[in-house]
């Protein structure tokens, strides 16, 4: 029997469970990455891939910075291992070509993420003694960006392997084109907002616009800063981005709730996205009001990641009927 004959279009419950486990680890990696950045622990160890030359460095459980960074590394290693196992499993059992390709793309992305994290340490100014830390700063931002992409790929893969995608409501036209259009626009805006947020976090620009004026940019309820610099521009762009994301998410919500099939299938998820948006706005304000409390800053980062992932999930589901025919049997070109 050939490999193609052993592959199946049937739902595989254990593969779905394994993918959900790997997705949970990916979320934990983002969480501990946020804690590492929020606590300024990115250089708790100046070596990579080992931490002070060891997989179990001395006193790492008793030092907050060492705990954040080493936990982040351990979770990243575990997630990478789970991703490779999932890709091999999918390669030998999954009949859909696009799912197999997605699994291997995910492997490449997560290995790139690990490399960026390592280079971010090795090329830090404390190791290179260069006059500038710009290379390490760029690598930090790239590391944050690829982390979000990795999370989105894992969400996509987990959903594609789920029973809900493969069995339930087969062939149902889940969404009007407007949902897809608004979904893509919103995902792009949230992703750009996260990148600007990463630049602000790693650059230390959270208070480039004084916090006492929040939510305004200056005294007397001024909307625009009175003086401009790179740090002020980044901070203001993050605030402006929050407004654009809010408008776009409401546009997406209108497109979902106005279309009956989309409302039935996606309405509850859209409501959760809107609740997350409200929480994210409150957390952003709390970051400023608490003088950037580390845990609040991490919660703000994690909520942003969830907002992006959930919006992408909603958009991805809207394509289901296009990629999975009504008879439940995918053609090779669509699989």
N, C-alpha and C positions, 0 to 999 in steps of 0.2 A: 504494500500500500504506500503510495506516494505521500509526501508531506501535505500537498494540497488536499488530498482525500481525507487526511486526518483532521484538517481544520473544519470548524463548524460555525454556523450562523446562530446556533442556539445560545440562549443565555447560560452563563457559567456562574453559578452562585458563589463558589469559592474564589473565583477570580475577581468578582465584584467586591467581596469582603476584603480581599487582599489589597485591592486598589484603594478602598476606603481607609484601610490601615495606613497605607503609604501616604495618602492625602493628609491624614491626621498628623503624621510625622512632618510633612512639609509645612503645615500650619505652625507646628511647634518650633521649627527652624526659624520661621519668620518672627515668631514671638520672642525667642531668645536672641535673635539678631537685633530686634528692637530694644530689648533690655540691655544688650551690649552697647549699642549706640547711646541710649538714654543715660547710661551710667558712665560713659566715656571709657569703656573697658576694651575698646578695639585693639589696643596694644598691651593688654595684660600679659601677653607672651610675645616675645620678639622673634620667635621661630615658627616655622611652618613646614610640613604638616603636623609635626609633633609639637606638643606644648612643653617648652623647656626641655626638649629632647625626650619626652616621655608621653605615653598614652594615659598615664595616671600621675600627673605632676604633684609634687608635695604641696599640701595645704590648700588645694584648689577648692575643697568643700568648705573651707573656713574663711576664704577671702572673696568678697562679693564680686569684684572685677574678674578675678580668675574663674569663679564659678560661672559667671555669665558667658565669658568667652569660651571656656572649655566645654560647657554644656552645649553651646552653639555648634562647636566643632563636632562633638560626639553625635548630636542629632543630625547634622549635615551628613556625616559619614553613614549613619544608619539609613537616612533617606536615600542616599545614593545607592546603597546596597539593595534596598527594597525596589528602587526604580529599575535597576538592572535585572533583578529577578523577575519583575513584572514584564519587562520588555521581552525577555526570553520566553516566558510563559505564553505571552500573547503571540509571539512569533510562531510558536508551534501549535497553537490551538485556535487562533482567531482567523476567520475566513475573510473579514473585511480588510482590504488592502490599506485603506486610509487609517484604520485603527492601528495596524501594525506599524505603519510609517510614523504615526503620531507617537507611539511608544518609543521608537528609536530616536526620534527628534527630541523627546523628553530626556532620554539618556544623555544625548549630546549637550543639551541645555544645562542639565544639572551638573555635568562635569565642567562645563564652562563657568558655571557659578562658583564651583569649588576653586577653580584656577584663579578667578578674579579675587576671591577672598584671600587666597594665599599670597598673590602678588600685592594685594593691598597692604599686607603685613610686611612682606620682604622689601618692598619699595618705599616704605614709610621713611620719613626723614630721620627718625631715630636709628634706622639701620643703614641708610645710604649716606647720611651726613651731607646731603645736597643743600644748596642754599634755599631751595623751594620745596614745598611739599605738594605741589600741584599734581604730579603723577599719582600719588597715593589718594589725593582728594578725588580725582577723576575715577579712579578704580573703586573707591567707596560708593560713588553715585552709580556707577555701572553695576556694581555688585547688588545694590538695592533694586535697580531696574530689572536685572535678570532674575532676581528672587521673585518678583511679581509675575514675570513671564512663566517661570517654572510653576508657580502656584496655579496660574490660569491653565497651563497645559495639563496639570494633574486633575484639575476640576473637569476639564473636557474629557479626559480619558476615563475618569471614574463614572461620569454620566453616560458616556458611550457604552460602557460595560454593564450598566445598571439594567435591572429588570424593567423599570419604567420606560427606558429608551427602547428596549428590544422587543417588549411584549405588549405593554399596555397602549391602548389608543392607537393601534397601528394604522398608519395612513391618515390620521386626523390632521386637518389643516389647522395648526395650532395658532398661527399668528398672521396678521395682515402685514404687507410689505412695510407699512409705517413703523411697526414694532422693530423690525430688523434695522431700518434706517436710523431710527432714534437710538436703538441699542448700540450700533456701531459708533455713532457720534458720541454718545455718553461714555462708552468704554474708552475711547480715545482721549476725551477730556479728563476722565478720572486718572488714566495712566499718566498723562502730562502733569496733572496736579500732584501725583505721587512723586514724579521726578523732581519737580520744583521743591516739593517738601523735603526730599532727600538732600538736595543742594542746600536748603536752609538748615536742616539738622546738622549735616556734616560740616557746614561752613560756620555754624554758630550764629546764624542770623535771626534767631527767633525773636529777639528784642531790638532788631535794627530800627523798627518803629516802636517807640516807647509804649509799654504795656498800659500805662495809666490812661492813654487815650482810647483804648479799645472799646468798641469796635471801630472807632474812627482812626484817622491817621495823624491827627494833630489837634491842638486846642481849638475851642469854639466849634467843635463838630466838623472839623475840616475832613473832606473825603480824600484829598490828595496830600501826600507828605510835603512839607515846606522845603525840605532839602533832599536831594537825590544822590545816591551812591549805588554801587553794585549790590551791597547788602540790603539797602532799603528797597531797591527795585525787585530783588528776589522775594523779600518779605511781602511786598505789595502784590506781586504777581501771584503769590500763594493765596492771599485773601481774595483777589479778583477771580482766581481759578475756582475757589469755593463757590462764588456766586454763579459762575458759568455752569459748574457741575450741578448745582441746585436747579437752575432753570432747565437744563437738559434732562435731568431726572424727572422733573414734572412733565416735560414734553413726552418722555417715554411712558410715564404713568397714564397720561391722557390717551395715548395711542393704544395702550393695553386695555384700559377700561371701556373705551369706545367700541372695541371689536369683540363681539360676543364669544367666539371660540377662544380668543386670547384671554378674555376676562375669566372664563371658566378654568382654563388650564394654568394661567400665569398670574391671576389676580392676587392670590394669597402671597405668592413670592414677591410680587411687586409691592404689596403692602409692607412686607418685611424689609425690603430695600429702602422704602421711605422712612421706616422707623430707624433703620441704621443710619440714614442720612441725618436725621435729627440728633441721634446720639453722637455722630461724628462732629457735627457743628458744636454741640455742647462740650465735647471733649477738647476741641480746638480752643474754645474760649477758656476752658479750665486750665489748659497748658499755660496760657498767659497769666491767668489769675493766681495760679499756684506757683508762679515763677519757675515754670517748666519742671514740675515734679516728675521724676523719672518714670514712675509707674503710670501716671496719667499720659505722659508722652508716648509710652509704649502702647497703651490702650488706644490712643489716637491713631498710631501707625497701624495697629492690627485692625481697627475698624475701617480704615481706609482700604486695606487689603481685602477685607470681607466685602466692602462696597463694590470694589472692582470685580472680584470673583463672582459675586451674586448677580451683578448686572450682566457680566459676560455669560453666566449660566442661563439667565433668562433669554438673552439674545441667541445663544447656541441652541436652546430648546426650540426656538421659533423656526429653526431650519430642519427639524426632525422629519417632517412629512416629505420634504424635498429629497432627503438622503435615504429614506427608508420606505420603500414602496408599499402600497396598500395590501399586497398579497403576502408581505412579510418575507419575501425572498429577494435578496439584493442581487443585482447584476454585477458582474466583475468590475465594470467601469465605475459603479457607484459604491462598491464595497471597500 
